[in-house]
């Protein structure tokens, strides 16, 4: 089964891919590696999930926001690569959680993203990862995630 078929089988709804919010490329490809710029949680209507986990949002809402970032990143990858079938594996992920100072479960929040990648790519979706808390994120988004991805030749 192709990755595109797997995404369809899972019934995943991808938002429209967001444009860059500054002077950068959403995806930069060098050789067989794609560097994916930080993405936020874009909802199907184009709005973003905002708020600070631990204050405005529960941990469960943070997990949902991280999963939404995954869907947003998939939309960008499909737009930039032409097909998600070009992705061989997710190599490295940096997950940033807009969190209250006393919130400590950043890895559990970023599991929302990581679990989605494993659901799609199996073990090839299980990446090396960092999950950290931030005092703020652009536009008060709840979660931002960037990734390094290996592409099929």
Secondary structure, 3 states (H helix, E strand, C coil): CCHHHHHHHCCCCCCCCCCCCCCCCCEEEECCEEEEEEEECECCCCCECECCECCCECHHHHHHHHHHHHHHHHHHHHHHHCCHHHEEEEEEEEEEEEECCCCCCHHHHHHHHHHHHHHHHHHHHCCEEEEEEECCCHHHECEEEEEEEEECC
